[in-house]
Amino acid sequence: MAAKVEVYTWRTCPFCIRAKALLKNKGVDFTEYSIDGDEDARDKMSERANGKRSLPQIFINDLHIGGCDDIHALDAQGKLDNLLAS
């Protein structure tokens, strides 16, 4: 069974675009929450992300991964594929 991947984004955010590109290149299906200008949605995201308000915020199987640099670091360390397979 594939991992549940959720990504909170703004449409024009270059870090969001980069994180989504990594997931797409790996063939990962993910749910995108485009929260451009929606402060209520950003507040809810922040609650899930331990107070972080920067974008993107990425979750795999409800585990908070972090942002763009965090997901790329996991990939570079060879840990991302295991998370995505769980």
N, C-alpha and C positions, 0 to 999 in steps of 0.2 A: 504494500500500500504506500502511495506517495505521501510525503510530508505535506502538512498544511502550511503554506507560506503566505504571509500577509505583509504588505508593504504600504506604509502611509507616505504619500507623496504630494508635491506640488507639480503641476504639469510642466513648468519651465525650469525647474530646479536641475542644474547640471549633475549634482550628486545623485539625485533620484534617477535620472536618466541612465547614469553609469551603473548604478546598482541593479536596475531593471534589466539592462543589457547583459550583465553577468548572468542573471537568472535565465534570461531568454536563451543565451548561448549554451547554457547547460540543459535546455529543454524543460525547464521547470515551469509548471503551471502555478500561478500565484494570484491572489486576490489583491487588487490595488484599491486603496482608499485615497482618492484625490480630494484633499481637504483645503484646496486653495481658498483662503480668506474665511474659512468656517472656523471661528474661534471655539465654538462648542465642540466640534469634532477634534480640534487640536487639543483641547483640555482632556477629552476622553483618551486620546492617544497618549498624552503626557502621563495620565494615571497608569496606563499599562506599561509605559516605558520608564518607570521609576523617576518621573519628574522631568525627563528630557523632552525638549520642545523643538529641537532641530530636526530637519528632514533630510533624508528619509529615516523612518524608524521601521525596522524589519523584525518580524517574528516568525519563527519556525516551530510548528507544533506548540504554539502559545508561549514559547521561550523567547524572551527578548534577546535579540542578537545585537542590536545597535544600529549604526548607520552604515553609510557607504564604505568608509575605511574599514569598519569592523568586518563586514561581509567579505571584502577583498582580502583582508588579513587571514580570515578563516580559510579562504580558498588557497592562499599562498602556503599556508601551513598544512594543507591537505586534510583539513577537518570539515570543510563545508559539505563535501559529497556524503560523508557519513551522516551528517545531520539531515540532509535532504532525503536520504534513503530510509530514515527511521519512520 
